[in-house]
Amino acid sequence: MNKRKVCNTILLTTIIMGIILLSVDNLRALVKESNISYLIFLGLWIIRLFVFIPGMTLMLIGGVIFSPIEALILSLSGLVISDSIIFILGKMLVFQVLVTVQK
């Protein structure tokens, strides 16, 4: 079962990177045209834990599309935001379970 998940993750990452690398120039042009690309990239980081997107994939995509410094700042920001959201949701669920058990 674990081997299947690993194989699926590698396959998905390879497909995504293939699509990105085939049109890197188009993506870089799109990034230079609008600032909304930063918000989209941060949005991908925020939802990555809910839709099971590997973090390494987003880091590689950010490094290819943005400059290295921009990719670093955006990736770290997105990582902190997404992990904070998951932490807060987890704490809320644990609290609700404890309150329910005590009743």
Disulfide bonds with the S-S distance in Angstrom:
none
